[in-house]
Amino acid sequence: MLIVIPKVLSGEPLQQAQALLREAPWGDGRATAGDQSAQVKNNRQLPQDHEVTAALRQIVLEGLSRSLIFFSAALPRRIFPPLFNHYGGRSNAFGNHIDSAVRTITFGEAMGQQVRTDLSGTLFLNDPDDYDGGELTIEGMHGEPRIKLPAGDLVLYSATSVHRVEPVTRGERLASFFWLQSMVRDDGRRQLLHDMDMNLMTLRRQHGDAESVVALTGTYHNLLRMWAEV
Ligand code: NI
């Protein structure tokens, strides 16, 4: 699964996030890396339990909760609280790695909760013209996508993919990243449900509550009921 969701943040919330990032107390990105990742990870991150991180996290979570497309694509059950990273200067890249399969939340209200990382998300927080490089490259997917998005746009991709962040050679790249456990673990089933849901939205716009649209909506929910773990 690889889905780009435009404008998860825009306008006021995006500006608030960018203002908070200007005062952010960046630390070593290896704080949340596993053994393999730590060897290839060279970036900076906000401390997980800092008040600036908490304020930013709130903005990102509110953006996600407003997005119908995010909900449809991810069918989230648990979201690992979003974190924030900075690439630039001497800390400017993250080589090939795979995200850990299960993460334990070590701070805040959900402390101790475990999240199976079905999907990884990167929400870009500054303008792509501000920096050179910094593409998120995902291996093993058709065309090996290199992703660099406008501020406020989100990419969701299967956490099973080997990926990297290319070196930032000019300026700085700011982003939020997170993982989530989906109600539907299987990537193919989740993609099928999302495709069906998006087409149902179009059908509903075109035909209102026609009998066949209601019936198909029922089929969507029955498939979700069959596959969801809650
Ligand atoms: Ni990663």
Residues whose N, C-alpha, C, O or C-beta is under 5 A from the ligand:
A	BS01	NI	D99
